[in-house]
């Protein structure tokens, strides 16, 4: 299958997965206890990883819309005194990183909240939590399609964790040459170290 075919398959998958997430977000809006439980379960798994890695410097993201909610994990990082870096999207399709103080945000070029402050180096960083729409069993990640994370993380040796809901862990995903694999996948019910290759 050629690159164009894979790009088309990705676009089709994104449409389907985004549709499911939109419906699930509507469901969670009327079930706040379930939303809180999922947020807590995600935080528990990410805290375990950060603790096991003895992480002092963590990169994550502010959740938006129907993305799995990392809010409790972000608060734990701040309370634990970890250096917490969050991404800012630039008009040239790159990311830069800002140390998050827990409250200072601005509107991103896409209309959602991003941290506000001076750009800092991502390295050294111990753990990077990245958003995804799906991840397959060898760590291929389906993002939103703009390639921001693939470019930003192409050189890092930090542990990359993709965060998705359980049914978004798929057997295989279409892959393009620029795609950056993750090392682990976290869902509300499991943490899986993935085998690349």
BELRA-V378926 format. One record per helix or strand of 2 or more residues. SS is the DSSP state (@ for helix, = for strand). FROM is the first residue (numbers start at 1). TO is the last residue. If there is no record, write none. Layout:
<<SS;FROM;TO> <SS;FROM;TO>>
This chain:
<<@;3;29> <@;32;52> <=;57;60> <@;71;79> <=;83;89> <=;95;99> <=;105;107> <=;113;115> <=;119;120> <=;127;131> <=;134;136> <=;141;142> <@;148;152> <=;159;163> <@;166;168> <=;169;170> <=;184;186> <=;191;193>>
